[in-house]
Amino acid sequence: MKIDSHHHIWDLSVRDQDWIVGEALRPIHRNFSMEDLRIATAGLGIDKTVVVQTVTSYDETPELLDLAINDDMVAGVVGWLDVSSSEAIKELDKFQSHKGANYLKGIRDIVQDNPDPDYLARPQVIKNVTELGRRGLAFDILTKTPELKGATELVKKCPEVQFVLDHISKPYISKKEFEPWQSLIKEIANFENVTCKVSGMVTEANWKNWSNSDFSPYFEIILNNFGAERLMYGSDWPVCELAARYEEVFGLANFLTSGFSPAESESFWGGCTNRAYKLGLEIGRAHV
């Protein structure tokens, strides 16, 4: 079974994606549906997905839960909470009273480019994320390099929470920069309750001119620090379309993991996602 641990869906007639600003992002300023995803993944063997929030609206997560109820390709939802808010758990209660609450597998907050690089180390954030763990939910860490130190402080304070680091924390691949990202990755990877999505890399490279080998040194750092068993495949579709078609992202992941053993490949393509998000799927055969 192959699981895409990270993709998005949006309908601009429901709400605008206010982060899609400027000419460079214009190609993805349109609707993207599950049917579009099925077309993009045709023939690649993607059996299940985890759909992830995109906007800071409490209305979006229930919509994604509705989607999961009605589409058997969706195995889980990562919703949004403002985890710095004292009202966050009240909003979570609403999500968990939804008829599709069993599909809510994780929560994410938008932390990349936050004016406070230590946002995730705030006491209220730690309190709220601890509660997520108590309820059996994972927390997705969406950071770039400046926010990684704060993320590590959060992880230290929440040993019972399952963390999922999105997009290998977005190193500056286009600039061929490694530090301080590499040192910070080593630090956060020391915690066994942190897994990492091999996703979102093509949009950190030169969108018009990249090759598979550009990503190899970054992947080796991730692999050496997390180990194969804590890595999972994610497409970041349709955002990836800015730099690559779905099949190219899929091909890149195959290229990077070509040296994996059968057990490591099974974990990367489904097992790690299944464990981290508690999806309850049978890995090793297609879900029918």
C-alpha positions, 0 to 999 in steps of 0.5 A, a space after each residue: 500500500 502506498 499512502 501520500 501523507 501530505 496533499 491539499 484540496 481547495 475550492 476558491 468558490 468556498 473561500 480564497 486561499 489568501 496565501 496564494 499571492 503574486 504572479 509566481 503562484 498564479 498557476 495554483 490559484 484555481 480549484 483542486 479536487 480529489 478527482 484532480 488528484 486521482 488524475 494526477 496519481 493515475 497509474 502510480 499506485 497511490 491507495 490512500 492519502 492524508 489531506 492537510 489544512 491550508 488556511 487559518 480558518 476553523 471552518 476548513 477542518 470540518 469541510 475536510 472531515 466531510 470530504 473524508 467521509 465521502 471519499 474513500 481515498 482519504 484516510 486521515 485529516 490534519 486540521 488547523 488550530 491556533 495552538 497559541 490560543 487559550 480557546 484552541 481546545 474548545 475549537 478542538 472539541 467542536 472538531 471532535 464532535 463532528 460526525 467525521 471526527 474519527 478521520 481527524 488524525 492530526 493538527 497543524 498550525 502555520 509556523 513558517 515565517 512567524 515573526 516570533 521564531 520561538 512561537 512553538 516554545 510558548 507555554 500556551 502552545 506547549 499546553 495545547 499540544 500536550 492535550 493533542 497528544 493526550 487525545 491521540 492526535 499527532 502535531 504537524 510541525 510546519 517550519 523553516 530553519 528559523 523556527 526549528 529551535 523553537 520546535 525542538 523546545 516544544 518536542 522536548 516538553 511533549 514526550 508523549 506527543 507524536 510529531 510530524 515534521 513537514 517538508 524536511 523543514 524547508 531548507 534553502 535548496 535553491 541556495 545550496 545552503 545546509 547550515 544551520 538547518 543541518 545542525 538543527 535537524 540533527 537536534 530535533 531528530 534525536 527525539 524518537 517521537 518525531 517523524 519526517 515527511 519527505 515532501 515539499 522539496 521541489 518548491 524549495 529548489 529552482 522551480 524551472 531548473 532542478 534535477 533529482 541529484 539536487 536533493 540527494 545531499 539533503 535527503 542523506 542528512 534526513 536519512 542519517 538523522 531520522 533513519 528510514 523507519 521515521 521517514 514518510 512520502 508526501 507529495 505536497 500536491 498541488 503546491 508541488 505543481 509550481 515546480 513539478 508534476 505529481 509524477 515527477 515528485 513521485 519519481 524523485 521519491 523513488 530515486 531518493 529511496 532506491 537503496 532502501 530494503 523492502 522493509 524500509 520501502 514499505 515503511 516509507 511508502 505507507 507504514 510510517 504514515 500509518 503509525 504516526 497518524 494512527 490510520 489503522 490501515 493494513 500495510 502490505 497490500 492495497 486497501 479495497 
